[in-house]
Amino acid sequence: MEKIIKAVIFDVGGVLTYDIWEHLLLDDEIGIASQYKLNRDNVEKVGKLLWEAFAYTQETRQNSWEILERKYWDLFIEFFWDKHPPLNVSADKFIQMTNHFIKPVDGMISILERLQSKAVKLAICSNNNEFWFKRQMDTLQLYRFFNPSKIILSCRVGTPKSSPRFEMFYAAIDALGVAPSSCIFVDDREENTERAKQCGMEGIHFKNVQQLDGLLKTKNL
């Protein structure tokens, strides 16, 4: 008997939207490394360090997402310019640049609309920080599809999807209130879809919208 899929869980960066940090920091033409003539390898290293520092830090009253975002860029600036950045370098400037890199993956909104019309439960499970996630959700109006109670982020759980205890996956399943076998997990990283399968879900390694659309339609979704 064919399984009935009741819920679909989505990664954000690389699935619903384009990744922010790699493009924002490393884009060959308009990324920060290129625009400010910084060593690309050093920018990548600093980007990874800062990712680790903020991807598991939850927003609080004392540390709002706006404060966390400014701390991120203050640290980035300190890495490269110490205490004396040039006039064209500031947290405000980099925050403004961020918005250019928040772009939807073409066609994904149509898929979300179709799933929603079929009463499929939707959730997010994303390695993400508070401030970039907030900008992604607001800019693309993704709250139309995802109830806040069904949004699972590494910065709120405190662990990534690679954790051996599968905390993020189990949190997503619990939030949806359905059996793992009734869930599809969609991620652009195959290692994450394989881990979802270990939790009893079906995993789709996202390659493009056409591929995902076709696979969902085979499930009558």
Secondary structure, 3 states (H helix, E strand, C coil): CCCCCCEEEECCECCCECCCHHHHHHCCCCCHHHHCCCCHHHHHHHHHHHHHHHCCCCCCCCCCHHHHHHHHHHHHHHHHHCCCCCCCCCHHHHHHHHHHHCCECCCHHHHHHHHHHCCCEEEEEECCCHHHHHHHHHHHCHHHCCCHHHEEEHHHHCCCCCCCCCHHHHHHHHHHCCCHHHEEEEECCHHHHHHHHHCCCEEEECCCHHHHHHHHHCCCC
